[in-house]
């Protein structure tokens, strides 16, 4: 089994990272593989209300 830990904080070494590190450590002790993904510094544009997602049936981004 593998668990994906998602960190959405803009601070890579903040409280969320510390908490996720503890979760990852506990999971590894149980023999469970983990992967942590940092999303906080990724460019996620705000919705512009273009409704393109309705046309294509999934999220749409101009980036």
KAMO-V698687 format. One line per field, one symbol per residue. ss: DSSP state (A for helix, B for strand, O for the rest). burial: # if it has 9 or more other C-alpha atoms within 8 Angstrom, else .. A space follows every 50 residues. Layout:
ss = ???
burial = ???
//
This chain:
ss = OBBBBBBOOOOOOOAAAAAAAAAAAAAAAOOOBBBBBBOOOOOOOOOOOO OAAAAAOOOOOOO
burial = ....#.#.#......###.#...#..##...###.#.###.......... ..#..........
//
